[in-house]
Amino acid sequence: MNDAGSLKGRHFLTLKDFSPEEIDYLVKLAAKLKEKKKKGEPVNFYTGKNVALIFEKTSTRTRCSFEIAAHDMGMGTTYLDPKSSQIGKKESIADTARVLGRMFDGIEYRGFGQEIVEELAKYAGVPVWNGLTNEYHPTQMLATLLTIREHLGSEKGVKLVYMGDARYNMGNSLMILCAKMGMDFVACTAKEYFPEAGLVEECQKYAEVSGGSITLTEDVLTGTKDADVIYTDVWVSMGEPDEVWEERIRLLSPYQVNRKVMENAKESAIFTHCLPAFHDLETEIGRDVFEKFGRKELEVTDEVFESEQSVVFDEAENRMHTIKAVMVATLGDLTE
């Protein structure tokens, strides 16, 4: 197993950059740090260090996970929201990276194109962590893997089915995770929402090595048959026009996670979601969708979301522990 020293100074931009052994190490480290937190054992070995959190897209879980993880370890955080940074506006990404790299020990970025976080990493001189881009969401993947291990024991041979729009960060990243770690990945969705062919080919090569597999299917019963994990995400990003909602609802409605889907999976199957989820009318957007399109539930029914098979809040908590592991490993393990 790799030790944390081998990851010191590394960026965390996409799981494509990490070996299965390194991914395994990070998740085991997260489990260790989680246990320490539950026992109340301090891990504040990073007093005097500071991290910058750049959020061009706001978030509840990602921001809280990074802030609590950093504070638990004695670090200071500076949160830069969409209005608090000149990145890419008055100041180039390269210049921003070089300024922040002189002041901070690590930089998190959550926003738009992957090329932005890649450029930050190129010029920062300190570890840069991807909190989410349009293309990848690697910290979420570590939380997914930790949650699978906690509930299913191991990921080897696990069939994970992603239902919804599989072209962007969640579909891409889950496919990479499964291919790297010997899991069977299924994108179960309309063909318009299949992952990009080049990435599928790349992941098939990873799967050949790990013993995993990649399947793309439009057939719900075939795709979800005997699944161990059913995963979904919101169908539409916030701020997109009504025409996009209309099209996604029309094409993705057959891929809603409901009782029929869960009954077609294994009896021991778990359901998860990276959140937020539209499973009821308790949000402004949920009520707006109901008024415009008559839908009380979208990507998952409330029955499944609130069921005993749902592990969404376990995974949400695990964001914090896995993000802490990423910071420990890339800044240098001082916990021993």
C-alpha positions in Angstrom: 0.0 0.0 0.0 1.3 3.5 -0.8 2.1 5.7 2.2 0.9 9.2 2.4 4.4 10.6 1.7 4.1 9.5 -1.9 1.1 11.8 -2.4 2.7 14.8 -0.7 2.6 17.8 -3.0 0.2 16.1 -5.5 -2.9 17.8 -6.9 -6.3 16.1 -6.7 -8.0 17.0 -9.9 -9.5 13.8 -11.3 -9.2 10.1 -10.3 -7.7 9.4 -13.7 -4.5 10.7 -12.1 -4.5 8.1 -9.3 -3.8 4.4 -9.3 -6.2 2.0 -7.6 -3.7 1.6 -4.8 -3.6 5.3 -4.2 -7.4 5.6 -4.3 -7.6 2.7 -1.8 -5.0 4.4 0.4 -7.1 7.6 0.5 -10.3 5.8 1.4 -8.6 3.8 4.2 -7.0 7.0 5.5 -10.5 8.6 5.5 -11.9 5.7 7.5 -9.1 6.1 10.0 -9.7 9.9 10.3 -13.4 9.3 10.6 -12.8 6.9 13.5 -10.6 9.4 15.2 -13.3 12.1 14.9 -16.0 9.8 16.3 -13.7 9.0 19.3 -13.0 12.7 19.8 -9.3 12.2 19.1 -7.7 15.4 17.9 -5.9 15.6 14.6 -5.0 19.3 14.7 -1.4 18.8 13.4 -1.7 21.6 10.8 -1.8 24.7 13.0 -0.4 27.6 11.1 -1.4 26.3 7.7 -4.1 28.0 5.6 -6.2 26.9 2.6 -8.1 29.0 0.1 -11.6 27.8 -1.0 -12.6 29.2 -4.4 -16.3 28.7 -5.1 -17.5 29.9 -8.5 -20.4 27.6 -7.9 -21.9 27.6 -4.4 -22.4 24.4 -2.4 -23.5 23.3 1.0 -21.7 19.9 1.4 -18.4 20.8 -0.4 -17.9 24.1 1.5 -18.9 22.6 4.9 -16.7 19.6 4.3 -13.6 21.6 3.4 -14.1 24.1 6.2 -14.8 21.6 8.9 -12.0 19.3 7.8 -9.5 22.1 7.7 -10.7 23.5 11.1 -10.5 20.0 12.7 -6.9 19.9 11.7 -6.0 23.4 13.0 -6.0 25.1 9.6 -7.4 28.5 8.7 -9.7 28.9 5.7 -10.5 31.8 3.4 -13.7 31.4 1.4 -13.9 33.2 -1.9 -17.4 33.2 -3.3 -18.3 34.1 -6.9 -18.2 37.8 -6.0 -15.1 37.8 -3.9 -12.5 36.8 -6.4 -11.2 38.4 -9.6 -10.2 35.0 -11.1 -10.6 35.1 -14.8 -12.1 38.6 -14.7 -9.6 41.3 -13.7 -6.9 38.8 -13.1 -5.8 35.8 -15.1 -6.1 32.3 -13.6 -2.3 31.9 -13.8 -1.8 35.2 -11.9 -4.4 34.3 -9.3 -2.8 30.9 -8.8 0.6 32.5 -8.2 -0.7 35.0 -5.7 -2.7 32.5 -3.7 0.1 29.9 -3.9 2.4 32.5 -2.1 -0.2 32.9 0.7 -1.8 29.5 1.2 -0.7 25.9 1.7 -3.5 24.5 -0.5 -6.2 25.7 -2.9 -9.7 24.2 -3.5 -11.6 25.1 -6.6 -15.3 24.5 -7.4 -16.6 25.9 -10.6 -16.8 25.4 -14.3 -14.4 24.0 -16.8 -11.7 21.4 -15.8 -9.2 23.6 -17.7 -9.5 26.2 -14.9 -8.5 23.9 -12.1 -5.8 22.4 -14.3 -4.4 25.9 -14.9 -4.6 26.7 -11.2 -2.6 23.6 -10.5 0.0 24.4 -13.1 0.9 27.7 -11.6 0.0 27.5 -7.8 3.1 25.8 -6.5 0.9 24.2 -3.8 -1.6 21.3 -3.9 -4.9 22.2 -5.7 -8.0 20.2 -5.0 -11.0 19.8 -7.4 -14.2 20.5 -5.4 -16.2 20.0 -8.7 -15.9 21.0 -12.3 -18.3 20.4 -15.2 -16.3 17.3 -16.1 -15.2 15.7 -12.8 -16.2 15.4 -9.1 -13.4 13.4 -7.5 -13.9 14.2 -3.9 -17.5 12.9 -4.2 -16.1 9.6 -5.6 -14.0 8.9 -2.5 -17.1 9.5 -0.3 -19.0 7.1 -2.6 -16.3 4.4 -2.2 -16.1 4.8 1.6 -19.9 4.5 1.8 -19.9 1.3 -0.4 -17.3 -0.3 1.8 -19.2 0.6 5.0 -22.5 -0.9 3.7 -21.4 -3.7 1.3 -18.0 -4.6 2.8 -16.1 -4.3 -0.5 -16.3 -2.7 -3.9 -14.9 -5.7 -5.8 -17.5 -7.0 -8.3 -20.1 -4.5 -7.2 -22.5 -3.5 -9.9 -23.1 0.3 -9.7 -25.9 1.7 -11.9 -26.0 5.4 -12.6 -29.4 6.7 -13.9 -29.8 10.1 -15.4 -27.6 12.5 -17.4 -24.3 10.6 -17.6 -22.4 13.1 -19.7 -21.0 15.3 -17.0 -19.1 15.2 -13.7 -21.1 12.5 -11.8 -21.5 10.1 -14.7 -17.9 10.6 -15.8 -16.4 10.3 -12.3 -18.4 7.2 -11.3 -17.4 5.5 -14.5 -13.7 6.2 -13.8 -14.0 5.1 -10.2 -15.7 1.8 -11.1 -13.3 1.1 -13.9 -10.2 1.8 -11.7 -11.5 -0.2 -8.7 -12.8 -3.4 -10.3 -16.5 -2.6 -10.3 -19.2 -3.0 -12.9 -20.4 0.4 -14.1 -23.7 0.8 -15.9 -25.0 4.0 -17.4 -28.7 3.4 -17.6 -30.2 6.4 -19.5 -31.4 7.7 -22.9 -28.7 7.4 -25.5 -28.5 11.2 -25.8 -27.1 11.2 -22.3 -24.5 8.4 -22.6 -20.9 9.4 -21.5 -18.5 10.8 -24.2 -17.1 7.9 -26.3 -13.5 8.8 -25.8 -13.8 8.6 -22.0 -15.7 5.3 -22.3 -12.9 3.9 -24.3 -10.3 5.1 -21.7 -12.3 3.6 -18.8 -12.7 0.3 -20.7 -8.9 0.1 -20.6 -8.8 0.7 -16.9 -11.5 -2.0 -16.5 -9.5 -4.5 -18.4 -6.8 -4.2 -15.8 -9.0 -4.1 -12.7 -11.5 -6.8 -13.7 -14.4 -4.2 -13.9 -16.7 -3.5 -16.8 -18.5 -0.6 -18.6 -22.0 -1.0 -19.9 -24.2 1.6 -21.6 -27.9 0.8 -21.9 -31.3 2.4 -22.4 -33.2 -0.6 -20.9 -34.1 0.0 -17.2 -34.9 -3.6 -16.3 -31.7 -5.0 -17.9 -29.5 -2.2 -16.6 -30.7 -2.3 -13.0 -31.1 -6.1 -12.7 -29.2 -7.4 -9.6 -27.6 -4.0 -9.0 -25.7 -3.5 -5.8 -25.8 0.3 -5.9 -28.3 2.6 -7.6 -27.0 6.1 -8.0 -28.7 9.2 -9.5 -28.3 13.0 -9.5 -30.4 16.0 -10.5 -31.5 16.1 -14.1 -30.9 19.8 -14.6 -28.4 22.2 -13.3 -29.7 25.4 -11.6 -30.3 28.4 -13.8 -30.9 26.5 -17.0 -34.0 27.6 -19.1 -37.4 25.9 -19.1 -36.8 24.3 -22.5 -33.9 22.3 -20.9 -36.1 21.2 -18.1 -38.8 20.2 -20.5 -36.5 18.0 -22.6 -34.7 16.4 -19.6 -38.0 15.5 -17.9 -39.3 14.0 -21.1 -36.2 11.9 -21.9 -35.2 11.0 -18.4 -38.5 10.3 -16.7 -38.2 6.6 -17.6 -35.0 6.6 -15.6 -36.4 7.8 -12.3 -35.3 5.8 -9.3 -38.5 4.3 -7.9 -39.7 1.2 -6.1 -39.8 -0.8 -9.3 -36.1 0.0 -9.9 -35.1 -0.9 -6.4 -37.1 -4.2 -6.5 -35.3 -5.1 -9.7 -31.9 -4.6 -8.0 -30.5 -7.0 -5.3 -32.4 -7.2 -2.1 -29.2 -5.9 -0.4 -28.9 -2.9 -2.8 -28.3 0.6 -1.6 -29.5 3.9 -3.1 -27.4 7.0 -3.1 -27.3 10.5 -4.5 -24.7 13.3 -4.3 -27.4 15.9 -3.3 -29.4 18.1 -3.4 -32.3 15.9 -4.6 -35.7 16.7 -5.9 -37.8 14.1 -4.2 -40.6 16.3 -2.7 -42.1 19.8 -2.8 -40.1 21.1 0.2 -37.8 23.4 -1.9 -38.5 26.5 -4.0 -37.3 24.8 -7.1 -39.3 21.7 -6.4 -42.5 23.8 -6.1 -41.6 25.7 -9.3 -41.1 22.5 -11.2 -44.4 21.2 -9.9 -46.2 24.4 -11.0 -44.6 24.3 -14.5 -44.5 20.6 -15.2 -46.8 18.9 -12.7 -44.0 16.7 -11.3 -43.9 16.2 -7.5 -40.7 14.1 -7.7 -38.0 14.0 -10.3 -34.9 11.8 -10.4 -35.9 9.8 -7.3 -39.2 9.2 -5.5 -39.6 10.3 -1.9 -40.4 6.6 -1.1 -36.9 5.5 -2.2 -35.1 8.6 -0.9 -36.5 8.0 2.6 -36.2 4.2 2.6 -33.9 2.1 4.6 -31.9 1.3 1.5 -31.0 5.0 1.1 -27.5 5.9 2.3 -27.5 9.5 0.9 -26.7 11.1 4.3 -24.0 8.6 5.1 -22.3 9.6 1.9 -22.9 13.3 2.6 -21.1 12.9 5.9 -18.3 10.9 4.3 -17.5 13.9 2.1 -15.9 15.6 5.1 -13.8 12.5 6.1 -12.6 11.8 2.6 -11.8 15.5 1.9 -9.8 15.5 5.2 -7.9 12.5 3.9 -7.1 14.3 0.6 -5.7 17.3 2.5 -3.7 15.1 4.9 -2.2 13.0 2.1 -1.3 15.9 -0.2 -0.1 18.3 2.5 1.9 15.6 4.2 0.7 13.0 6.8 1.5 14.4 10.3 -1.0 12.2 12.1 1.4 9.4 13.2 
